[in-house]
Amino acid sequence: MRIVFMGTPEFAVPALASLVDRGHDIAAVYTQPPRPGGRRGRELTPSPVHREAEARGIEVRHPISLRNAEEQARFAALDTDIAVVAAYGLILPQAILDAPRSGCLNIHASILPRWRGAAPIQRAILAGDPTTGITIMQMEAGLDTGPMLATLRTTIDHKNAGDLTRELAERGAGLLVDTLRELSKHRPVAQPEDGVTYAKKIEKAEARINFAQSSVQVQRQIRAFAPAPGAFFELDGERFKVLSAETVAKDGTPGVVLDEDMTIACGTGAIRPLTIQRAGRPAMAVADLLRGRPIAAGTPLG
């Protein structure tokens, strides 16, 4: 098939690679424009999808908007069979949705209609969902409201957002190429009207650990924001990101360190951080941190 691919983060890279490897003709790749990054944020850094497309010799386009007629005409001129969208980052106007002969397919990281929106993986972990998955969806004007062509499920267990994103990216790429191979056999199924939830964008303030919650919920918060942006607490004006932790059957004043292993009391129960990262430093085991930076029992954490 002649395909236009639209995606930006690492999550979308396996899908693009799989389409190329299966012999599809990628007419162009649309992605978000390069953003400030690199050393001290001075260099413009292309997205992961941008880098993958360039490495494979595919034309890359990164318009700021798709709402103007000129950009829509450029898109239509590609004369594609279908568009594949994976975490692109722009709303597609109706003219874009209508341009490919078979419309636009979206790879969404949840089982719709649960967790429509920007952050389905993090929201599923925060909510304590036992399972999540991938939905291949025919796109329409609404926010992730289109009919479904295929789904797959996986257990969340104790995976963090990074682990789950990598798993769903790889499995979603496989589901996508399978769906395209037998596209005529996949009849679109309308999403159920019950069970709709929305995965709003993650706000920076949500990454601050709230030790007044139960230890189970604090651990979910840590997993949902690992490896980035990283759930954190502050001590003596320094930010500490907790990247992994276990729950412990201890009680105390929420936010107070209980012992020499840095067990921290929560609203109910406690957590014991396992991996932590200080500002500007690599992640390390908590035992290594405490050898160079002891945190005494009774210390309150902000």
Secondary structure by P-SEA (a helix, b strand, c coil): cbbbbbbccccaaaaaaaaaaacccccbbbbcccccccccccbbbbcaaaaaaaaabbbbbbbcccccaaaaaaaaaccccbbbbccccccccccccccccccbbbbccccccccccccaaaaaaaacccbbbbbbccccccccccccccbbbbbbccccaaaaaaaaaaaaaaaaaaaaacccccccccccccbbbbbcccccccccccccccaaaaaaaaaaaccccccccccccbbbbbcbbbbcccccccccccccccccccccbbbbbccccccccccccaaaaaaccccccccccc
